[in-house]
Amino acid sequence: MQTAKQRLDKVLSSIHDTAHRAGRAPHDICLIGASKAQPVAAIRELAILGVQNFGENFVQEALEKQTALADLDLIWHFIGRIQSNKTLDIAKHFDWVHSVDRIKIARRLSRQRPADQDPLNICLQVNIQQEPTKAGLGLESLDEVAHTANELPAIQLRGLMAIPQPTDDLVAQRGSFAQLRTALERLNAQGLRLDTLSMGMSADMDAAILEGATMIRVGTGLFGPRERK
Ligand SMILES: *Cc1c(COP(=O)(O)O)cnc(C)c1O
């Protein structure tokens, strides 16, 4: 059994090495601990070791953990599928939302973000390979949604997120991430100012970093296997 410290050191040295290979600064890559189905104690342990960003997929589970960890200065990211009836809690209790995949959700989050909080940072989730059962915007509808979301007052459109089909082939992994990067560059050429590519998980974080990821969402690589519910 590896300790949390050993797992974290391995992830950090991998970020470091891959960033250098890509000619990038390691601190330009934000590590998010994907903590779904992980106990509060495991999050606390990583937080004490210096991880500040955590990503959750389920609202109720996230709120319970936020309450239990309220003594720590953590940054919370919502990375799961979004049901319309959960947007109020998401708008109130998160700093970032990575998984916005319909303009309706962006509008609700903007409307429901409390006025005394900073704008909610959001990424649009893109379904790069057009997988029918997967969440995410198709590349063909991305531009219109991005420009509309960019005008909403209480959200700040920061960038794009994707979860490509799993594959062990580094070239294929890089190809998918390159498509997301190209989409971001295209939007910026159209006048948007997006600075975030949320891409890369435990199995494909190196490919993502090589293609410009600024946020990686790492679950099992940091925490070990998830608990069964
Ligand atoms: C679970 C999850 C991750 C982390 O996956 P691992 O393979 O455990 O690193 C990243 N992003 C999202 C959206 C997830 O749901």
The ligand as an ORCA input file, in Angstrom:
! r2SCAN-3c Opt
* xyz 0 1
  C     -13.497     10.539    -11.613
  C     -13.122     11.681    -12.482
  C     -11.782     12.046    -12.686
  C     -10.608     11.288    -12.106
  O     -10.490     10.020    -12.666
  P      -9.248      9.073    -12.322
  O      -9.178      8.157    -13.459
  O      -9.581      8.412    -11.032
  O      -8.046      9.949    -12.203
  C     -11.533     13.166    -13.463
  N     -12.512     13.879    -14.023
  C     -13.812     13.547    -13.868
  C     -14.859     14.382    -14.521
  C     -14.150     12.436    -13.101
  O     -15.436     12.110    -12.969
*
